[in-house]
């Protein structure tokens, strides 16, 4: 091996180690709630690390009254004329939701649906363009879902790169052979 090639391999391995991404994980929670004329259920995806005692909701899927939930409104979105905003925070124990709750939308609707916890009960607030149009008490339930999926570790990526390098090196060292094929 030449010194130039050794330097290249060392640089490539060092670079791979420096840019390796740390493994990440998410937590999943199945939710459901119902009220007069309301039936909603789905899955909340959160980050794995609590901040100020709560997880941050990063995605929501499911249905509300048969309509597919297609978006999570970002924290800070205004829900009413008084300037109340959602915070997308989730607690792993009661009351689960904050006073601000989370906000989602459904396919074909401009409405923002905002389940939240107020003092002693869960409520859903519905607004369109920051103007409240409905509010009612709901029954809310939440359960954490255990999902195990493979998350590639940085060490696995480094081993894969070393393996590809070894295969390339072995192919490069193989002597050239001539193959001739004859068809009768």
C-alpha positions in Angstrom: 0.0 0.0 0.0 1.3 3.4 -0.9 1.6 6.2 1.6 -0.9 8.2 -0.4 -3.5 5.5 -0.2 -3.0 5.0 3.5 -3.5 8.7 4.0 -6.7 8.6 2.0 -8.0 5.6 4.0 -7.2 7.3 7.3 -8.8 10.5 6.2 -11.9 8.7 5.0 -12.3 6.8 8.3 -11.7 9.9 10.4 -14.3 11.8 8.3 -16.8 9.0 8.6 -16.4 9.0 12.4 -16.8 12.8 12.6 -20.0 13.0 10.5 -21.6 9.9 12.0 -25.1 10.8 13.3 -26.1 9.8 16.8 -28.9 7.3 17.0 -32.3 8.8 17.6 -35.5 7.4 18.9 -39.1 8.5 19.3 -42.0 7.5 21.6 -45.5 6.6 20.4 -48.8 7.1 22.1 -52.2 5.9 21.0 -54.9 8.4 21.9 -58.7 8.5 21.6 -61.4 10.9 22.7 -65.1 11.3 22.3 -67.8 13.7 23.1 -71.2 14.7 21.7 -70.9 14.1 18.0 -67.1 13.6 18.2 -65.0 10.4 17.9 -61.3 10.8 17.4 -58.4 8.4 17.6 -54.8 8.0 16.4 -51.2 8.0 17.3 -49.0 10.7 18.6 -45.2 10.6 17.9 -43.0 12.5 20.4 -39.4 13.1 20.9 -37.6 10.8 23.4 -36.2 13.4 25.7 -38.5 15.3 28.1 -38.1 19.1 28.2 -39.5 20.9 31.3 -41.2 17.6 32.3 -43.0 17.0 29.0 -42.4 15.4 25.7 -42.9 17.4 22.5 -45.4 16.0 20.0 -43.8 15.9 16.6 -46.4 14.1 14.5 -50.0 12.9 14.7 -51.9 10.4 12.6 -55.4 9.0 12.8 -59.0 10.0 12.2 -61.6 12.4 13.6 -65.2 11.7 12.8 -64.0 9.6 9.8 -61.8 12.3 8.3 -58.1 11.5 8.1 -55.8 13.6 10.3 -53.2 15.0 7.9 -51.3 17.7 9.9 -50.0 18.8 13.2 -50.1 22.5 13.8 -46.8 23.9 15.1 -46.4 25.0 18.7 -47.3 28.7 19.0 -50.3 28.5 16.6 -53.1 30.8 17.8 -56.4 29.1 18.3 -58.7 31.9 19.4 -59.4 35.6 19.6 -57.9 35.8 23.0 -54.4 34.8 21.7 -54.3 31.3 23.3 -51.8 29.1 21.5 -51.1 25.4 21.4 -47.8 24.0 22.8 -47.8 20.3 21.5 -46.6 19.1 24.9 -47.5 15.7 26.3 -47.0 14.4 29.8 -46.5 10.6 30.4 -48.8 10.7 33.4 -52.1 12.4 34.2 -53.2 14.9 33.0 -51.3 14.0 29.8 -52.2 17.3 28.1 -51.3 20.8 29.1 -53.8 23.7 29.2 -52.7 24.6 25.7 -52.8 21.0 24.3 -52.0 20.1 20.7 -53.6 21.1 17.4 -54.3 19.1 14.3 -56.2 19.4 11.1 -58.0 16.9 8.9 -58.2 16.4 5.1 -60.6 18.8 3.4 -61.1 21.0 6.5 -59.6 24.4 7.5 -60.5 23.8 11.1 -57.9 23.4 13.9 -58.9 20.8 16.4 -57.4 21.4 19.8 -57.8 18.8 22.6 -56.5 20.2 26.0 -56.8 19.8 29.7 -58.5 22.5 31.7 -58.4 22.3 35.5 -60.4 19.1 36.0 -61.6 18.0 32.6 -60.5 17.5 29.0 -62.0 19.7 26.3 -61.8 20.1 22.6 -61.7 23.5 21.1 -62.4 24.0 17.4 -61.3 27.1 15.5 -61.0 28.3 11.9 -58.4 31.0 11.2 -58.0 31.8 14.9 -61.8 32.2 15.5 -63.3 29.8 17.9 -66.4 28.0 16.6 -67.0 25.2 19.1 -65.9 23.9 22.5 -67.0 20.9 24.5 -66.0 18.4 27.2 -64.5 15.2 26.0 -63.4 11.8 27.4 -59.7 11.4 26.6 -57.5 8.4 26.9 -53.8 7.8 26.2 -51.6 4.7 26.1 -47.9 4.4 25.3 -47.1 2.0 22.5 -44.0 -0.1 22.6 -42.4 -0.1 19.1 -38.9 -1.6 18.6 -37.3 -0.8 15.3 -33.8 -1.0 14.1 -31.9 2.2 14.3 -28.5 2.1 12.7 -25.8 3.0 15.2 -22.8 5.1 14.1 -20.5 2.1 14.7 -22.5 0.0 12.3 -22.1 2.7 9.6 -18.4 2.8 10.2 -18.1 -1.0 10.0 -20.1 -0.9 6.7 -17.7 1.7 5.3 -14.6 -0.3 6.3 -16.2 -3.4 4.7 -16.8 -1.6 1.4 -13.2 -0.4 1.5 -11.9 -3.9 2.2 -13.8 -5.3 -0.8 -12.6 -2.5 -3.0 -9.0 -3.1 -1.9 -9.3 -6.9 -2.5 -10.7 -6.3 -6.0 -7.9 -3.9 -6.8 -5.2 -6.4 -5.8 -6.6 -9.2 -7.8 -4.6 -9.9 -11.0 -6.1 -9.1 -14.3 -7.3 -12.2 -16.1 -8.6 -12.6 -19.6 -11.7 -14.6 -20.1 -12.7 -15.8 -23.5 -16.1 -17.3 -24.3 -16.7 -19.5 -27.3 -20.1 -20.4 -28.6 -20.4 -23.5 -30.6 
